[in-house]
Amino acid sequence: MSDFNILALDGGGSRGIMEAVILQDLMNTVTMLRDHPEDLLDVIKNEKVSLFRKLETREAFAKLIDNVENPVHVTEAFDMISGTSTGALIGFSLVGGKEDPETGKRLPMTLLEIIDFYHELTPKIFQAFEGVSKYTNGLAKAVLGTQIDPFDNTSLLNFLEKYFGHSTLQDFDDKCIALATARRMEHNSEFLYDAMNSFDTKSHTSIKVTDVLMATTNVPIYFKTPWYIRGVPYVDGGLGANCSFSVAIPRMQELTDGQLQFGLSVGPSRTTQKVEPNGLKFWQTYFPRRSLDGYHPFIEAKAQHPPGSFMRLWPKSEHFKDFNTDDLRLTEMQEGVGQEKLQDPRYLQDIIVSALVIVTRLQNKDLKTLFDIAKVVMDFNIKSKNAEYAMCVAKAFAKLPTDDENEDLKNEALYYVALSYYGMNIFAQADEEFKKVKFSADSDAKFWILKGKIDFQKGDFTDAEEALVQAKSIDESWEINLYLSKVLVATGKIDEALKLADNALLNEDQSVTCHKIQMMIDNGQIDEALEILGRCNIGEHFHSKADVASLEGQCFFLKGDVKESLQRHNR
């Protein structure tokens, strides 16, 4: 049994160029991590609190990945590239978009070549309408949100025949499987039968690749439908499976008898409707948008698998929502993704998580430096309430082959798996995973802290206190004092808890001071609590004043000043 990685590429017409650019950034990052991880570590080593929040850090990272030469090919990182519509076109091109003139063997295309063919193909497919159709379609788009006259798909067919010729699914090798989805739309005199079908290069059938790609890109309304394969009618697989995990994962399980290790979903920008859900216009546009949306199938796939198995990359800036499926502003889309690297920290945050997962399956000479980067990324995501992202990375490093050289690394990766479960409030699983971690009395305090926190959640207060006292003997930190005070409160030792938290400073983590104040309130020290809150309320170190206002509201309520309490809670 072998675990597998799957790349799922959404449909989206001309917006597929965004996916190609994102993949280019991703694979450049993977290559840089494999070859020169020390360069990135030098850039982010001081970014534990605010990863890529600083413009200069984003600029330094962008420069590193933009200067990468000969990047790792996508097919080296994934066992299957599945796609719908334009995503399938990218996938099949990556796996075998070129022909070896001497052997006839299908060869992979590069992402740069795929970006070029978008510039070549798109204007041919989405040609501007002339005559009456120009005005009828313009009116239909204004009223219904879509056109009524379909585009001619002859240009697409000619383009595909140019690149794939008469090649069939059995002409591709098995190194990386390409899969495309299409919805079968067959009917008889009594009913319409529709079901999702998939076509993949592992099936070794004689079906032409051109027919598969014409079927998966056959968007109703946009093109004349259906497209026939061996007498069976098909339309775009995006109708229900625009993110193709629901089809791709079961197919890989059939082929390998393995389990999903990592599923990466890449899509164009999401379109949103800001209209209230009522009226004819809303519902006429809702169903096409919803059925062609890749985000919801992605979320549904995640729900069926353990946490830490999936990531999704897409441009998040509001600017991208203005681009339509048939948009011809390709250069603007391409450059826009490039600008997002500099403008939106989330873009690089997601890229680095995905790249760290991928790079673990490649040959790496400097695993220690690579894991030092991973720790920065995992710590940031846990603190930012994105523990599932941290888990993706932790699980990947925990699955590295066991040997004496990386035993400590794997052990710490297991610690981060448990910590991630804890950060997701899945305490039973955190406990189960933490049992795999090896540590002793003189180990780093963080192991004892996590044990104490897990024991506390289990209700094992004696074990929790022992673990945290052990942590305190190794290191002094606000986190130890915070959780030890919580344990003491749970066992009725209020005075000891208050004394422990008495030295909490306003410039420490907000939770320390807020916990101390809550203990004081519970202990009847209302005036003392208000005195501290008065200083906290203007403290620059408090990220959310809501907690402070809420605690003030409690105090005034207990003093009998209901009016002032309501004011604080409303604040």
Buried (B, 14 or more C-beta within 10 A) or exposed (E): EEBBBBBBBBBBBBBBBBBBBBBBBBBBBBBBBBBBBEBBBEBBEEBEEEBBEEEEBBEBBBEBBEEBEEBBBBBBBBBBBBBBBBBBBBBBBBBBBBBEEEEEBBEBBBBEBBBEBBEEBBBEBBEEBEEEBEEBBEEBBEEBBBBEBBBEBEBBBEBBBEBBBEBBBEBBBEEBBBBBBBBBBBEEEEEEEBEBBBBBBBBEBEBBBBBBBBBBBBBBBBBBBBBEBEEBBBBBBBBBBBBBBBBBBEBBEEBBEEBBBBBBBBBBBBBEEEEEEEEEEBEEBBEBBEBBBBBEBBEEBBEEBBBBBBBBBBBBBEBBBEBBBBBBBBEEBBEBBBBBBBBBBBBBBBBBBBBBBBBBBBEBEBBEBBBBBBBBBBBBBBBBEBBBBBBBBBBBBBBBEEEEEBEEBBBBBBBBBBBBBBBBEBBEBBBEBBEEBEBEEEBEBBBBBBBBBBBBBBEBBEBBBBBBBBBBEBEEBBBBBBBBBBBBBBEEBBEBBBEBBEEBEBEBBBEBBBBBBBBBBBBEBBEBBBEBBEEBBEBEEBEEBEBBBBBBBBBBBEEEBEEBBEBBBEE
